[in-house]
Amino acid sequence: MVALTLPGIESFLVGECKALGVPLGRVGDGWVEVASGDAAQQVRGAGTLRALIDLIWRGPAESPPDRLPPAQRLWFEAQWINRGRETAEVRAAVVRAAGGPVEADLDGPPDLVAILDRGGVLHIGRARVWGCERRRPYRVALMARALNPALARAMVMASRAREGDLLCDPCCGSGTVLAERAMLGPCRLVGVDVDAGALDAASRTLSGWVAQGRVVARLCHGDARNLPLEPGEATAVATNLPFGHRMGTAADNAALYPALLREAARILRPRSRLVVLTSDRRHLRGGLRACGAALRPRSEVRVWLGGLEPTLGVYDRTDEPLA
Ligand SMILES: C[S@@+](CC[C@H](N)C(=O)[O-])C[C@H]1O[C@@H](n2cnc3c(N)ncnc32)[C@H](O)[C@@H]1O
């Protein structure tokens, strides 16, 4: 059986499986092989999981099997970018072999799933758990720019915000990053955004946890360059920045990123972490330069996110003062 995640964050799913004591096999581009049987029940709650499929065939995309079991509903997911022709050919071959219609509606689980990963490997199997991230219960307001929850969970895990810590998202939008932390247990959260409508969505998203007293959340209408926190008050900052595509522009980012990252470094306690997601790597690098030795890169991975490949960057706040 394979557990699917977003390509680029496989290591997070591996970590979750290990914590659950699930035996693992190979790890590939957006997938992790797990033992069949009980493992499915255990893994289905993993935060960075997208789907679990029982494999019936795996191999090179150029030679899909001649015949697959009849499927009433088949769903095909291609993860290749700029390989449209090959993808269409493989898709046609899989549909022929399955002898059934292609199902594009993801609301219900498909019977048979064909996944073509970026490495050119085709995975065909029966869906066991599908679209886990679509069923997050906190999704009271789905905004177009809302982050994929599996990726938000990976960012929260990378931030290492534990109970009692204060996690700040200075561009919180509808609050997906904050909600993913709230799902893990008691915490203190601070969210900031310039968009009052997004903040209202974030407030409704977090309201259940706040009402139960599990989470202390402060949501502020304001600018990420001027956060309502004292120096060293935050123990983690995790944020999905405006990329400059659908939201803002690269020119906006040129001004925003250095000031925002310096402000994040100001509020972070030494030896805590900053986690950012953006596809604007040029201005991310510029912003990091503006922080000098106060932020030290820990890891940077590219994540496949529906045609964009943003970078998930993790940085340590060092003991160095901001220059
Ligand atoms: C990519 S969206 C974040 C989406 C969020 N992760 C979610 O799941 O809804 C970026 C957010 O940054 C906000 N933003 C842009 N410039 C800002 C600034 N200077 N200060 C604070 N927020 C800002 C936007 O309003 C937007 O909500």
The ligand as a Tripos MOL2 file, in Angstrom:
@<TRIPOS>MOLECULE
LIG
   27    29     1     0     0
SMALL
NO_CHARGES

@<TRIPOS>ATOM
      1 C1         -0.8930   33.2760    0.7790 C.3       1 LIG1
      2 S1         -1.9830   34.1760    1.7860 S.3       1 LIG1
      3 C2         -2.0180   33.2400    3.2930 C.3       1 LIG1
      4 C3         -3.0990   32.2040    3.2480 C.3       1 LIG1
      5 C4         -3.2630   31.4490    4.5420 C.3       1 LIG1
      6 N1         -2.1350   30.5970    4.8320 N.3       1 LIG1
      7 C5         -4.5350   30.6300    4.5000 C.2       1 LIG1
      8 O1         -4.4920   29.3930    4.5580 O.co2     1 LIG1
      9 O2         -5.6150   31.2200    4.3630 O.co2     1 LIG1
     10 C6         -1.0040   35.5580    2.2420 C.3       1 LIG1
     11 C7         -1.6830   36.5120    3.1920 C.3       1 LIG1
     12 O3         -0.8020   37.5770    3.4660 O.3       1 LIG1
     13 C8         -1.5790   38.7180    3.6950 C.3       1 LIG1
     14 N2         -0.6870   39.8760    3.6000 N.ar      1 LIG1
     15 C9         -0.1740   40.4570    2.4950 C.ar      1 LIG1
     16 N3          0.6360   41.4760    2.8360 N.ar      1 LIG1
     17 C10         0.6210   41.5550    4.1910 C.ar      1 LIG1
     18 C11         1.2430   42.4050    5.1350 C.ar      1 LIG1
     19 N4          2.0610   43.4180    4.7730 N.pl3     1 LIG1
     20 N5          1.0230   42.1680    6.4470 N.ar      1 LIG1
     21 C12         0.2000   41.1580    6.8570 C.ar      1 LIG1
     22 N6         -0.4330   40.3480    5.9810 N.ar      1 LIG1
     23 C13        -0.2190   40.5350    4.6730 C.ar      1 LIG1
     24 C14        -2.6920   38.6380    2.6940 C.3       1 LIG1
     25 O4         -3.8040   39.4130    3.0700 O.3       1 LIG1
     26 C15        -2.9790   37.1270    2.6910 C.3       1 LIG1
     27 O5         -4.0310   36.8150    3.5520 O.3       1 LIG1
@<TRIPOS>BOND
     1     1     2 1
     2     2     3 1
     3     2    10 1
     4     3     4 1
     5     4     5 1
     6     5     6 1
     7     5     7 1
     8     7     8 2
     9     7     9 1
    10    10    11 1
    11    11    12 1
    12    11    26 1
    13    12    13 1
    14    13    14 1
    15    13    24 1
    16    14    15 ar
    17    14    23 ar
    18    15    16 ar
    19    16    17 ar
    20    17    18 ar
    21    17    23 ar
    22    18    19 1
    23    18    20 ar
    24    20    21 ar
    25    21    22 ar
    26    22    23 ar
    27    24    25 1
    28    24    26 1
    29    26    27 1
@<TRIPOS>SUBSTRUCTURE
     1 LIG1         1 GROUP 0 **** ****
